[in-house]
Amino acid sequence: MTSTVSNLGIAASYNKNIYAMQASLLSNKENSRIAVSGVSTDEEVTNLVRYQHAYAAAARVMTTMDEALDVMINKMGIVGR
């Protein structure tokens, strides 16, 4: 009876160690896969917001230039007549 309980305890400990090792290997492989793909969602969102602000600023510059040229061409009258 004692031998059976000891063998069962040894087998349970062995299986627990194997499970922990496999979980660790799986975690390492998942981390390696993520590192190779190189895509960080937070970084991508940050870049998108940055590009959106840059686009909006460029659009404001173009609108300002368009309005300035419109005033110069159409509302200043004809010079020299």
mmCIF file of the N, C-alpha and C atoms, coordinates in Angstrom:
data_MODEL
# 
_entry.id   MODEL 
# 
loop_
_atom_site.group_PDB 
_atom_site.id 
_atom_site.type_symbol 
_atom_site.label_atom_id 
_atom_site.label_alt_id 
_atom_site.label_comp_id 
_atom_site.label_asym_id 
_atom_site.label_entity_id 
_atom_site.label_seq_id 
_atom_site.pdbx_PDB_ins_code 
_atom_site.Cartn_x 
_atom_site.Cartn_y 
_atom_site.Cartn_z 
_atom_site.occupancy 
_atom_site.B_iso_or_equiv 
_atom_site.pdbx_formal_charge 
_atom_site.auth_seq_id 
_atom_site.auth_comp_id 
_atom_site.auth_asym_id 
_atom_site.auth_atom_id 
_atom_site.pdbx_PDB_model_num 
ATOM 1   N N  . MET A 1 1  ? 0.822   -1.190  0.000   1.00 0.00 ? 1  MET A N  1 
ATOM 2   C CA . MET A 1 1  ? 0.000   0.000   0.000   1.00 0.00 ? 1  MET A CA 1 
ATOM 3   C C  . MET A 1 1  ? 0.872   1.262   0.000   1.00 0.00 ? 1  MET A C  1 
ATOM 4   N N  . THR A 1 2  ? 1.904   1.309   0.826   1.00 0.00 ? 2  THR A N  1 
ATOM 5   C CA . THR A 1 2  ? 2.782   2.467   0.901   1.00 0.00 ? 2  THR A CA 1 
ATOM 6   C C  . THR A 1 2  ? 3.515   2.660   -0.417  1.00 0.00 ? 2  THR A C  1 
ATOM 7   N N  . SER A 1 3  ? 3.910   1.584   -1.056  1.00 0.00 ? 3  SER A N  1 
ATOM 8   C CA . SER A 1 3  ? 4.604   1.652   -2.334  1.00 0.00 ? 3  SER A CA 1 
ATOM 9   C C  . SER A 1 3  ? 3.704   2.247   -3.409  1.00 0.00 ? 3  SER A C  1 
ATOM 10  N N  . THR A 1 4  ? 2.443   1.869   -3.403  1.00 0.00 ? 4  THR A N  1 
ATOM 11  C CA . THR A 1 4  ? 1.501   2.385   -4.395  1.00 0.00 ? 4  THR A CA 1 
ATOM 12  C C  . THR A 1 4  ? 1.281   3.886   -4.198  1.00 0.00 ? 4  THR A C  1 
ATOM 13  N N  . VAL A 1 5  ? 1.127   4.315   -2.955  1.00 0.00 ? 5  VAL A N  1 
ATOM 14  C CA . VAL A 1 5  ? 0.923   5.739   -2.662  1.00 0.00 ? 5  VAL A CA 1 
ATOM 15  C C  . VAL A 1 5  ? 2.176   6.525   -3.039  1.00 0.00 ? 5  VAL A C  1 
ATOM 16  N N  . SER A 1 6  ? 3.361   5.981   -2.737  1.00 0.00 ? 6  SER A N  1 
ATOM 17  C CA . SER A 1 6  ? 4.605   6.652   -3.099  1.00 0.00 ? 6  SER A CA 1 
ATOM 18  C C  . SER A 1 6  ? 4.740   6.769   -4.610  1.00 0.00 ? 6  SER A C  1 
ATOM 19  N N  . ASN A 1 7  ? 4.456   5.682   -5.316  1.00 0.00 ? 7  ASN A N  1 
ATOM 20  C CA . ASN A 1 7  ? 4.538   5.724   -6.790  1.00 0.00 ? 7  ASN A CA 1 
ATOM 21  C C  . ASN A 1 7  ? 3.543   6.716   -7.369  1.00 0.00 ? 7  ASN A C  1 
ATOM 22  N N  . LEU A 1 8  ? 2.351   6.768   -6.793  1.00 0.00 ? 8  LEU A N  1 
ATOM 23  C CA . LEU A 1 8  ? 1.338   7.707   -7.268  1.00 0.00 ? 8  LEU A CA 1 
ATOM 24  C C  . LEU A 1 8  ? 1.788   9.151   -7.021  1.00 0.00 ? 8  LEU A C  1 
ATOM 25  N N  . GLY A 1 9  ? 2.388   9.415   -5.867  1.00 0.00 ? 9  GLY A N  1 
ATOM 26  C CA . GLY A 1 9  ? 2.890   10.751  -5.562  1.00 0.00 ? 9  GLY A CA 1 
ATOM 27  C C  . GLY A 1 9  ? 4.026   11.150  -6.486  1.00 0.00 ? 9  GLY A C  1 
ATOM 28  N N  . ILE A 1 10 ? 4.930   10.206  -6.765  1.00 0.00 ? 10 ILE A N  1 
ATOM 29  C CA . ILE A 1 10 ? 6.040   10.482  -7.674  1.00 0.00 ? 10 ILE A CA 1 
ATOM 30  C C  . ILE A 1 10 ? 5.525   10.763  -9.078  1.00 0.00 ? 10 ILE A C  1 
ATOM 31  N N  . ALA A 1 11 ? 4.555   9.967   -9.529  1.00 0.00 ? 11 ALA A N  1 
ATOM 32  C CA . ALA A 1 11 ? 3.982   10.164  -10.867 1.00 0.00 ? 11 ALA A CA 1 
ATOM 33  C C  . ALA A 1 11 ? 3.268   11.505  -10.957 1.00 0.00 ? 11 ALA A C  1 
ATOM 34  N N  . ALA A 1 12 ? 2.542   11.884  -9.914  1.00 0.00 ? 12 ALA A N  1 
ATOM 35  C CA . ALA A 1 12 ? 1.838   13.166  -9.920  1.00 0.00 ? 12 ALA A CA 1 
ATOM 36  C C  . ALA A 1 12 ? 2.831   14.321  -9.958  1.00 0.00 ? 12 ALA A C  1 
ATOM 37  N N  . SER A 1 13 ? 3.899   14.221  -9.174  1.00 0.00 ? 13 SER A N  1 
ATOM 38  C CA . SER A 1 13 ? 4.922   15.266  -9.176  1.00 0.00 ? 13 SER A CA 1 
ATOM 39  C C  . SER A 1 13 ? 5.600   15.365  -10.540 1.00 0.00 ? 13 SER A C  1 
ATOM 40  N N  . TYR A 1 14 ? 5.906   14.234  -11.130 1.00 0.00 ? 14 TYR A N  1 
ATOM 41  C CA . TYR A 1 14 ? 6.534   14.200  -12.451 1.00 0.00 ? 14 TYR A CA 1 
ATOM 42  C C  . TYR A 1 14 ? 5.626   14.860  -13.489 1.00 0.00 ? 14 TYR A C  1 
ATOM 43  N N  . ASN A 1 15 ? 4.346   14.507  -13.471 1.00 0.00 ? 15 ASN A N  1 
ATOM 44  C CA . ASN A 1 15 ? 3.400   15.081  -14.437 1.00 0.00 ? 15 ASN A CA 1 
ATOM 45  C C  . ASN A 1 15 ? 3.215   16.577  -14.229 1.00 0.00 ? 15 ASN A C  1 
ATOM 46  N N  . LYS A 1 16 ? 3.241   17.009  -12.962 1.00 0.00 ? 16 LYS A N  1 
ATOM 47  C CA . LYS A 1 16 ? 3.124   18.439  -12.683 1.00 0.00 ? 16 LYS A CA 1 
ATOM 48  C C  . LYS A 1 16 ? 4.337   19.188  -13.240 1.00 0.00 ? 16 LYS A C  1 
ATOM 49  N N  . ASN A 1 17 ? 5.518   18.612  -13.076 1.00 0.00 ? 17 ASN A N  1 
ATOM 50  C CA . ASN A 1 17 ? 6.735   19.235  -13.603 1.00 0.00 ? 17 ASN A CA 1 
ATOM 51  C C  . ASN A 1 17 ? 6.725   19.270  -15.131 1.00 0.00 ? 17 ASN A C  1 
ATOM 52  N N  . ILE A 1 18 ? 6.277   18.201  -15.755 1.00 0.00 ? 18 ILE A N  1 
ATOM 53  C CA . ILE A 1 18 ? 6.185   18.161  -17.224 1.00 0.00 ? 18 ILE A CA 1 
ATOM 54  C C  . ILE A 1 18 ? 5.208   19.222  -17.717 1.00 0.00 ? 18 ILE A C  1 
ATOM 55  N N  . TYR A 1 19 ? 4.057   19.347  -17.038 1.00 0.00 ? 19 TYR A N  1 
ATOM 56  C CA . TYR A 1 19 ? 3.065   20.352  -17.432 1.00 0.00 ? 19 TYR A CA 1 
ATOM 57  C C  . TYR A 1 19 ? 3.646   21.760  -17.318 1.00 0.00 ? 19 TYR A C  1 
ATOM 58  N N  . ALA A 1 20 ? 4.347   22.039  -16.203 1.00 0.00 ? 20 ALA A N  1 
ATOM 59  C CA . ALA A 1 20 ? 4.940   23.365  -16.011 1.00 0.00 ? 20 ALA A CA 1 
ATOM 60  C C  . ALA A 1 20 ? 5.977   23.653  -17.090 1.00 0.00 ? 20 ALA A C  1 
ATOM 61  N N  . MET A 1 21 ? 6.772   22.658  -17.448 1.00 0.00 ? 21 MET A N  1 
ATOM 62  C CA . MET A 1 21 ? 7.792   22.842  -18.470 1.00 0.00 ? 21 MET A CA 1 
ATOM 63  C C  . MET A 1 21 ? 7.143   23.111  -19.840 1.00 0.00 ? 21 MET A C  1 
ATOM 64  N N  . GLN A 1 22 ? 6.087   22.357  -20.160 1.00 0.00 ? 22 GLN A N  1 
ATOM 65  C CA . GLN A 1 22 ? 5.407   22.566  -21.439 1.00 0.00 ? 22 GLN A CA 1 
ATOM 66  C C  . GLN A 1 22 ? 4.736   23.930  -21.490 1.00 0.00 ? 22 GLN A C  1 
ATOM 67  N N  . ALA A 1 23 ? 4.149   24.366  -20.386 1.00 0.00 ? 23 ALA A N  1 
ATOM 68  C CA . ALA A 1 23 ? 3.535   25.699  -20.345 1.00 0.00 ? 23 ALA A CA 1 
ATOM 69  C C  . ALA A 1 23 ? 4.588   26.783  -20.538 1.00 0.00 ? 23 ALA A C  1 
ATOM 70  N N  . SER A 1 24 ? 5.744   26.592  -19.929 1.00 0.00 ? 24 SER A N  1 
ATOM 71  C CA . SER A 1 24 ? 6.835   27.554  -20.085 1.00 0.00 ? 24 SER A CA 1 
ATOM 72  C C  . SER A 1 24 ? 7.329   27.600  -21.529 1.00 0.00 ? 24 SER A C  1 
ATOM 73  N N  . LEU A 1 25 ? 7.478   26.435  -22.147 1.00 0.00 ? 25 LEU A N  1 
ATOM 74  C CA . LEU A 1 25 ? 7.903   26.388  -23.548 1.00 0.00 ? 25 LEU A CA 1 
ATOM 75  C C  . LEU A 1 25 ? 6.883   27.061  -24.462 1.00 0.00 ? 25 LEU A C  1 
ATOM 76  N N  . LEU A 1 26 ? 5.617   26.808  -24.209 1.00 0.00 ? 26 LEU A N  1 
ATOM 77  C CA . LEU A 1 26 ? 4.561   27.426  -25.017 1.00 0.00 ? 26 LEU A CA 1 
ATOM 78  C C  . LEU A 1 26 ? 4.587   28.943  -24.866 1.00 0.00 ? 26 LEU A C  1 
ATOM 79  N N  . SER A 1 27 ? 4.774   29.410  -23.642 1.00 0.00 ? 27 SER A N  1 
ATOM 80  C CA . SER A 1 27 ? 4.836   30.849  -23.398 1.00 0.00 ? 27 SER A CA 1 
ATOM 81  C C  . SER A 1 27 ? 6.033   31.469  -24.111 1.00 0.00 ? 27 SER A C  1 
ATOM 82  N N  . ASN A 1 28 ? 7.186   30.799  -24.051 1.00 0.00 ? 28 ASN A N  1 
ATOM 83  C CA . ASN A 1 28 ? 8.377   31.303  -24.734 1.00 0.00 ? 28 ASN A CA 1 
ATOM 84  C C  . ASN A 1 28 ? 8.172   31.359  -26.243 1.00 0.00 ? 28 ASN A C  1 
ATOM 85  N N  . LYS A 1 29 ? 7.546   30.339  -26.798 1.00 0.00 ? 29 LYS A N  1 
ATOM 86  C CA . LYS A 1 29 ? 7.288   30.325  -28.247 1.00 0.00 ? 29 LYS A CA 1 
ATOM 87  C C  . LYS A 1 29 ? 6.319   31.438  -28.632 1.00 0.00 ? 29 LYS A C  1 
ATOM 88  N N  . GLU A 1 30 ? 5.311   31.666  -27.828 1.00 0.00 ? 30 GLU A N  1 
ATOM 89  C CA . GLU A 1 30 ? 4.346   32.732  -28.109 1.00 0.00 ? 30 GLU A CA 1 
ATOM 90  C C  . GLU A 1 30 ? 5.027   34.100  -28.057 1.00 0.00 ? 30 GLU A C  1 
ATOM 91  N N  . ASN A 1 31 ? 5.892   34.287  -27.062 1.00 0.00 ? 31 ASN A N  1 
ATOM 92  C CA . ASN A 1 31 ? 6.636   35.553  -26.959 1.00 0.00 ? 31 ASN A CA 1 
ATOM 93  C C  . ASN A 1 31 ? 7.569   35.736  -28.147 1.00 0.00 ? 31 ASN A C  1 
ATOM 94  N N  . SER A 1 32 ? 8.187   34.665  -28.594 1.00 0.00 ? 32 SER A N  1 
ATOM 95  C CA . SER A 1 32 ? 9.069   34.741  -29.765 1.00 0.00 ? 32 SER A CA 1 
ATOM 96  C C  . SER A 1 32 ? 8.274   35.090  -31.016 1.00 0.00 ? 32 SER A C  1 
ATOM 97  N N  . ARG A 1 33 ? 7.101   34.503  -31.157 1.00 0.00 ? 33 ARG A N  1 
ATOM 98  C CA . ARG A 1 33 ? 6.249   34.786  -32.319 1.00 0.00 ? 33 ARG A CA 1 
ATOM 99  C C  . ARG A 1 33 ? 5.825   36.250  -32.328 1.00 0.00 ? 33 ARG A C  1 
ATOM 100 N N  . ILE A 1 34 ? 5.453   36.769  -31.177 1.00 0.00 ? 34 ILE A N  1 
ATOM 101 C CA . ILE A 1 34 ? 5.039   38.172  -31.091 1.00 0.00 ? 34 ILE A CA 1 
ATOM 102 C C  . ILE A 1 34 ? 6.217   39.091  -31.395 1.00 0.00 ? 34 ILE A C  1 
ATOM 103 N N  . ALA A 1 35 ? 7.402   38.738  -30.894 1.00 0.00 ? 35 ALA A N  1 
ATOM 104 C CA . ALA A 1 35 ? 8.585   39.564  -31.133 1.00 0.00 ? 35 ALA A CA 1 
ATOM 105 C C  . ALA A 1 35 ? 8.949   39.597  -32.608 1.00 0.00 ? 35 ALA A C  1 
ATOM 106 N N  . VAL A 1 36 ? 8.783   38.486  -33.301 1.00 0.00 ? 36 VAL A N  1 
ATOM 107 C CA . VAL A 1 36 ? 9.121   38.431  -34.719 1.00 0.00 ? 36 VAL A CA 1 
ATOM 108 C C  . VAL A 1 36 ? 8.115   39.215  -35.542 1.00 0.00 ? 36 VAL A C  1 
ATOM 109 N N  . SER A 1 37 ? 6.838   39.127  -35.184 1.00 0.00 ? 37 SER A N  1 
ATOM 110 C CA . SER A 1 37 ? 5.830   39.852  -35.958 1.00 0.00 ? 37 SER A CA 1 
ATOM 111 C C  . SER A 1 37 ? 6.029   41.353  -35.808 1.00 0.00 ? 37 SER A C  1 
ATOM 112 N N  . GLY A 1 38 ? 6.481   41.807  -34.658 1.00 0.00 ? 38 GLY A N  1 
ATOM 113 C CA . GLY A 1 38 ? 6.838   43.205  -34.459 1.00 0.00 ? 38 GLY A CA 1 
ATOM 114 C C  . GLY A 1 38 ? 5.682   44.173  -34.483 1.00 0.00 ? 38 GLY A C  1 
ATOM 115 N N  . VAL A 1 39 ? 4.469   43.714  -34.295 1.00 0.00 ? 39 VAL A N  1 
ATOM 116 C CA . VAL A 1 39 ? 3.318   44.604  -34.343 1.00 0.00 ? 39 VAL A CA 1 
ATOM 117 C C  . VAL A 1 39 ? 2.820   44.836  -32.927 1.00 0.00 ? 39 VAL A C  1 
ATOM 118 N N  . SER A 1 40 ? 2.874   46.079  -32.523 1.00 0.00 ? 40 SER A N  1 
ATOM 119 C CA . SER A 1 40 ? 2.344   46.466  -31.226 1.00 0.00 ? 40 SER A CA 1 
ATOM 120 C C  . SER A 1 40 ? 1.098   47.311  -31.475 1.00 0.00 ? 40 SER A C  1 
ATOM 121 N N  . THR A 1 41 ? -0.010  46.872  -30.944 1.00 0.00 ? 41 THR A N  1 
ATOM 122 C CA . THR A 1 41 ? -1.267  47.581  -31.178 1.00 0.00 ? 41 THR A CA 1 
ATOM 123 C C  . THR A 1 41 ? -1.206  49.001  -30.636 1.00 0.00 ? 41 THR A C  1 
ATOM 124 N N  . ASP A 1 42 ? -0.639  49.159  -29.448 1.00 0.00 ? 42 ASP A N  1 
ATOM 125 C CA . ASP A 1 42 ? -0.541  50.499  -28.867 1.00 0.00 ? 42 ASP A CA 1 
ATOM 126 C C  . ASP A 1 42 ? 0.316   51.414  -29.730 1.00 0.00 ? 42 ASP A C  1 
ATOM 127 N N  . GLU A 1 43 ? 1.416   50.894  -30.236 1.00 0.00 ? 43 GLU A N  1 
ATOM 128 C CA . GLU A 1 43 ? 2.300   51.691  -31.083 1.00 0.00 ? 43 GLU A CA 1 
ATOM 129 C C  . GLU A 1 43 ? 1.603   52.069  -32.389 1.00 0.00 ? 43 GLU A C  1 
ATOM 130 N N  . GLU A 1 44 ? 0.849   51.144  -32.958 1.00 0.00 ? 44 GLU A N  1 
ATOM 131 C CA . GLU A 1 44 ? 0.138   51.429  -34.206 1.00 0.00 ? 44 GLU A CA 1 
ATOM 132 C C  . GLU A 1 44 ? -0.926  52.500  -33.993 1.00 0.00 ? 44 GLU A C  1 
ATOM 133 N N  . VAL A 1 45 ? -1.648  52.435  -32.889 1.00 0.00 ? 45 VAL A N  1 
ATOM 134 C CA . VAL A 1 45 ? -2.670  53.450  -32.600 1.00 0.00 ? 45 VAL A CA 1 
ATOM 135 C C  . VAL A 1 45 ? -2.015  54.808  -32.393 1.00 0.00 ? 45 VAL A C  1 
ATOM 136 N N  . THR A 1 46 ? -0.889  54.834  -31.694 1.00 0.00 ? 46 THR A N  1 
ATOM 137 C CA . THR A 1 46 ? -0.163  56.087  -31.483 1.00 0.00 ? 46 THR A CA 1 
ATOM 138 C C  . THR A 1 46 ? 0.270   56.688  -32.812 1.00 0.00 ? 46 THR A C  1 
ATOM 139 N N  . ASN A 1 47 ? 0.792   55.860  -33.704 1.00 0.00 ? 47 ASN A N  1 
ATOM 140 C CA . ASN A 1 47 ? 1.212   56.353  -35.019 1.00 0.00 ? 47 ASN A CA 1 
ATOM 141 C C  . ASN A 1 47 ? 0.023   56.863  -35.816 1.00 0.00 ? 47 ASN A C  1 
ATOM 142 N N  . LEU A 1 48 ? -1.106  56.155  -35.775 1.00 0.00 ? 48 LEU A N  1 
ATOM 143 C CA . LEU A 1 48 ? -2.285  56.610  -36.509 1.00 0.00 ? 48 LEU A CA 1 
ATOM 144 C C  . LEU A 1 48 ? -2.761  57.971  -36.020 1.00 0.00 ? 48 LEU A C  1 
ATOM 145 N N  . VAL A 1 49 ? -2.759  58.178  -34.702 1.00 0.00 ? 49 VAL A N  1 
ATOM 146 C CA . VAL A 1 49 ? -3.184  59.467  -34.155 1.00 0.00 ? 49 VAL A CA 1 
ATOM 147 C C  . VAL A 1 49 ? -2.203  60.556  -34.584 1.00 0.00 ? 49 VAL A C  1 
ATOM 148 N N  . ARG A 1 50 ? -0.910  60.246  -34.558 1.00 0.00 ? 50 ARG A N  1 
ATOM 149 C CA . ARG A 1 50 ? 0.104   61.218  -34.982 1.00 0.00 ? 50 ARG A CA 1 
ATOM 150 C C  . ARG A 1 50 ? -0.101  61.602  -36.448 1.00 0.00 ? 50 ARG A C  1 
ATOM 151 N N  . TYR A 1 51 ? -0.321  60.620  -37.311 1.00 0.00 ? 51 TYR A N  1 
ATOM 152 C CA . TYR A 1 51 ? -0.527  60.904  -38.724 1.00 0.00 ? 51 TYR A CA 1 
ATOM 153 C C  . TYR A 1 51 ? -1.821  61.673  -38.950 1.00 0.00 ? 51 TYR A C  1 
ATOM 154 N N  . GLN A 1 52 ? -2.840  61.374  -38.174 1.00 0.00 ? 52 GLN A N  1 
ATOM 155 C CA . GLN A 1 52 ? -4.102  62.100  -38.296 1.00 0.00 ? 52 GLN A CA 1 
ATOM 156 C C  . GLN A 1 52 ? -3.908  63.577  -37.958 1.00 0.00 ? 52 GLN A C  1 
ATOM 157 N N  . HIS A 1 53 ? -3.162  63.867  -36.905 1.00 0.00 ? 53 HIS A N  1 
ATOM 158 C CA . HIS A 1 53 ? -2.902  65.259  -36.533 1.00 0.00 ? 53 HIS A CA 1 
ATOM 159 C C  . HIS A 1 53 ? -2.059  65.966  -37.598 1.00 0.00 ? 53 HIS A C  1 
ATOM 160 N N  . ALA A 1 54 ? -1.079  65.260  -38.141 1.00 0.00 ? 54 ALA A N  1 
ATOM 161 C CA . ALA A 1 54 ? -0.251  65.860  -39.192 1.00 0.00 ? 54 ALA A CA 1 
ATOM 162 C C  . ALA A 1 54 ? -1.090  66.166  -40.428 1.00 0.00 ? 54 ALA A C  1 
ATOM 163 N N  . TYR A 1 55 ? -1.992  65.255  -40.791 1.00 0.00 ? 55 TYR A N  1 
ATOM 164 C CA . TYR A 1 55 ? -2.863  65.473  -41.948 1.00 0.00 ? 55 TYR A CA 1 
ATOM 165 C C  . TYR A 1 55 ? -3.781  66.673  -41.702 1.00 0.00 ? 55 TYR A C  1 
ATOM 166 N N  . ALA A 1 56 ? -4.341  66.776  -40.509 1.00 0.00 ? 56 ALA A N  1 
ATOM 167 C CA . ALA A 1 56 ? -5.226  67.897  -40.185 1.00 0.00 ? 56 ALA A CA 1 
ATOM 168 C C  . ALA A 1 56 ? -4.463  69.217  -40.242 1.00 0.00 ? 56 ALA A C  1 
ATOM 169 N N  . ALA A 1 57 ? -3.225  69.233  -39.763 1.00 0.00 ? 57 ALA A N  1 
ATOM 170 C CA . ALA A 1 57 ? -2.416  70.456  -39.807 1.00 0.00 ? 57 ALA A CA 1 
ATOM 171 C C  . ALA A 1 57 ? -2.110  70.847  -41.247 1.00 0.00 ? 57 ALA A C  1 
ATOM 172 N N  . ALA A 1 58 ? -1.774  69.870  -42.084 1.00 0.00 ? 58 ALA A N  1 
ATOM 173 C CA . ALA A 1 58 ? -1.495  70.162  -43.488 1.00 0.00 ? 58 ALA A CA 1 
ATOM 174 C C  . ALA A 1 58 ? -2.751  70.675  -44.192 1.00 0.00 ? 58 ALA A C  1 
ATOM 175 N N  . ALA A 1 59 ? -3.898  70.125  -43.842 1.00 0.00 ? 59 ALA A N  1 
ATOM 176 C CA . ALA A 1 59 ? -5.156  70.583  -44.441 1.00 0.00 ? 59 ALA A CA 1 
ATOM 177 C C  . ALA A 1 59 ? -5.447  72.029  -44.035 1.00 0.00 ? 59 ALA A C  1 
ATOM 178 N N  . ARG A 1 60 ? -5.160  72.390  -42.782 1.00 0.00 ? 60 ARG A N  1 
ATOM 179 C CA . ARG A 1 60 ? -5.373  73.776  -42.344 1.00 0.00 ? 60 ARG A CA 1 
ATOM 180 C C  . ARG A 1 60 ? -4.449  74.737  -43.089 1.00 0.00 ? 60 ARG A C  1 
ATOM 181 N N  . VAL A 1 61 ? -3.209  74.325  -43.322 1.00 0.00 ? 61 VAL A N  1 
ATOM 182 C CA . VAL A 1 61 ? -2.272  75.167  -44.077 1.00 0.00 ? 61 VAL A CA 1 
ATOM 183 C C  . VAL A 1 61 ? -2.786  75.377  -45.490 1.00 0.00 ? 61 VAL A C  1 
ATOM 184 N N  . MET A 1 62 ? -3.240  74.311  -46.130 1.00 0.00 ? 62 MET A N  1 
ATOM 185 C CA . MET A 1 62 ? -3.749  74.426  -47.501 1.00 0.00 ? 62 MET A CA 1 
ATOM 186 C C  . MET A 1 62 ? -4.996  75.306  -47.559 1.00 0.00 ? 62 MET A C  1 
ATOM 187 N N  . THR A 1 63 ? -5.885  75.197  -46.572 1.00 0.00 ? 63 THR A N  1 
ATOM 188 C CA . THR A 1 63 ? -7.083  76.029  -46.528 1.00 0.00 ? 63 THR A CA 1 
ATOM 189 C C  . THR A 1 63 ? -6.712  77.501  -46.353 1.00 0.00 ? 63 THR A C  1 
ATOM 190 N N  . THR A 1 64 ? -5.753  77.775  -45.485 1.00 0.00 ? 64 THR A N  1 
ATOM 191 C CA . THR A 1 64 ? -5.306  79.148  -45.271 1.00 0.00 ? 64 THR A CA 1 
ATOM 192 C C  . THR A 1 64 ? -4.700  79.727  -46.542 1.00 0.00 ? 64 THR A C  1 
ATOM 193 N N  . MET A 1 65 ? -3.870  78.963  -47.223 1.00 0.00 ? 65 MET A N  1 
ATOM 194 C CA . MET A 1 65 ? -3.270  79.435  -48.477 1.00 0.00 ? 65 MET A CA 1 
ATOM 195 C C  . MET A 1 65 ? -4.339  79.662  -49.540 1.00 0.00 ? 65 MET A C  1 
ATOM 196 N N  . ASP A 1 66 ? -5.328  78.773  -49.606 1.00 0.00 ? 66 ASP A N  1 
ATOM 197 C CA . ASP A 1 66 ? -6.406  78.920  -50.584 1.00 0.00 ? 66 ASP A CA 1 
ATOM 198 C C  . ASP A 1 66 ? -7.194  80.203  -50.321 1.00 0.00 ? 66 ASP A C  1 
ATOM 199 N N  . GLU A 1 67 ? -7.505  80.461  -49.065 1.00 0.00 ? 67 GLU A N  1 
ATOM 200 C CA . GLU A 1 67 ? -8.250  81.671  -48.729 1.00 0.00 ? 67 GLU A CA 1 
ATOM 201 C C  . GLU A 1 67 ? -7.428  82.926  -49.010 1.00 0.00 ? 67 GLU A C  1 
ATOM 202 N N  . ALA A 1 68 ? -6.144  82.898  -48.711 1.00 0.00 ? 68 ALA A N  1 
ATOM 203 C CA . ALA A 1 68 ? -5.282  84.058  -48.965 1.00 0.00 ? 68 ALA A CA 1 
ATOM 204 C C  . ALA A 1 68 ? -5.189  84.337  -50.462 1.00 0.00 ? 68 ALA A C  1 
ATOM 205 N N  . LEU A 1 69 ? -5.009  83.291  -51.261 1.00 0.00 ? 69 LEU A N  1 
ATOM 206 C CA . LEU A 1 69 ? -4.955  83.489  -52.716 1.00 0.00 ? 69 LEU A CA 1 
ATOM 207 C C  . LEU A 1 69 ? -6.296  83.968  -53.259 1.00 0.00 ? 69 LEU A C  1 
ATOM 208 N N  . ASP A 1 70 ? -7.390  83.476  -52.710 1.00 0.00 ? 70 ASP A N  1 
ATOM 209 C CA . ASP A 1 70 ? -8.712  83.919  -53.152 1.00 0.00 ? 70 ASP A CA 1 
ATOM 210 C C  . ASP A 1 70 ? -8.892  85.406  -52.894 1.00 0.00 ? 70 ASP A C  1 
ATOM 211 N N  . VAL A 1 71 ? -8.464  85.860  -51.721 1.00 0.00 ? 71 VAL A N  1 
ATOM 212 C CA . VAL A 1 71 ? -8.572  87.284  -51.404 1.00 0.00 ? 71 VAL A CA 1 
ATOM 213 C C  . VAL A 1 71 ? -7.688  88.098  -52.333 1.00 0.00 ? 71 VAL A C  1 
ATOM 214 N N  . MET A 1 72 ? -6.456  87.646  -52.551 1.00 0.00 ? 72 MET A N  1 
ATOM 215 C CA . MET A 1 72 ? -5.536  88.395  -53.405 1.00 0.00 ? 72 MET A CA 1 
ATOM 216 C C  . MET A 1 72 ? -6.026  88.469  -54.845 1.00 0.00 ? 72 MET A C  1 
ATOM 217 N N  . ILE A 1 73 ? -6.559  87.389  -55.363 1.00 0.00 ? 73 ILE A N  1 
ATOM 218 C CA . ILE A 1 73 ? -6.944  87.348  -56.779 1.00 0.00 ? 73 ILE A CA 1 
ATOM 219 C C  . ILE A 1 73 ? -8.299  87.997  -57.021 1.00 0.00 ? 73 ILE A C  1 
ATOM 220 N N  . ASN A 1 74 ? -9.271  87.687  -56.199 1.00 0.00 ? 74 ASN A N  1 
ATOM 221 C CA . ASN A 1 74 ? -10.635 88.099  -56.515 1.00 0.00 ? 74 ASN A CA 1 
ATOM 222 C C  . ASN A 1 74 ? -11.121 89.348  -55.795 1.00 0.00 ? 74 ASN A C  1 
ATOM 223 N N  . LYS A 1 75 ? -10.522 89.742  -54.700 1.00 0.00 ? 75 LYS A N  1 
ATOM 224 C CA . LYS A 1 75 ? -11.105 90.822  -53.922 1.00 0.00 ? 75 LYS A CA 1 
ATOM 225 C C  . LYS A 1 75 ? -10.218 92.060  -53.833 1.00 0.00 ? 75 LYS A C  1 
ATOM 226 N N  . MET A 1 76 ? -9.053  92.064  -54.429 1.00 0.00 ? 76 MET A N  1 
ATOM 227 C CA . MET A 1 76 ? -8.192  93.232  -54.338 1.00 0.00 ? 76 MET A CA 1 
ATOM 228 C C  . MET A 1 76 ? -8.382  94.172  -55.528 1.00 0.00 ? 76 MET A C  1 
ATOM 229 N N  . GLY A 1 77 ? -9.146  93.780  -56.474 1.00 0.00 ? 77 GLY A N  1 
ATOM 230 C CA . GLY A 1 77 ? -9.367  94.651  -57.616 1.00 0.00 ? 77 GLY A CA 1 
ATOM 231 C C  . GLY A 1 77 ? -8.255  94.548  -58.622 1.00 0.00 ? 77 GLY A C  1 
ATOM 232 N N  . ILE A 1 78 ? -8.411  95.289  -59.692 1.00 0.00 ? 78 ILE A N  1 
ATOM 233 C CA . ILE A 1 78 ? -7.419  95.269  -60.768 1.00 0.00 ? 78 ILE A CA 1 
ATOM 234 C C  . ILE A 1 78 ? -6.456  96.415  -60.535 1.00 0.00 ? 78 ILE A C  1 
ATOM 235 N N  . VAL A 1 79 ? -5.198  96.138  -60.510 1.00 0.00 ? 79 VAL A N  1 
ATOM 236 C CA . VAL A 1 79 ? -4.175  97.143  -60.275 1.00 0.00 ? 79 VAL A CA 1 
ATOM 237 C C  . VAL A 1 79 ? -3.744  97.745  -61.612 1.00 0.00 ? 79 VAL A C  1 
ATOM 238 N N  . GLY A 1 80 ? -3.572  99.051  -61.671 1.00 0.00 ? 80 GLY A N  1 
ATOM 239 C CA . GLY A 1 80 ? -3.035  99.693  -62.849 1.00 0.00 ? 80 GLY A CA 1 
ATOM 240 C C  . GLY A 1 80 ? -4.080  100.178 -63.844 1.00 0.00 ? 80 GLY A C  1 
ATOM 241 N N  . ARG A 1 81 ? -5.299  100.124 -63.595 1.00 0.00 ? 81 ARG A N  1 
ATOM 242 C CA . ARG A 1 81 ? -6.307  100.635 -64.544 1.00 0.00 ? 81 ARG A CA 1 
ATOM 243 C C  . ARG A 1 81 ? -6.773  101.987 -64.175 1.00 0.00 ? 81 ARG A C  1 
# 
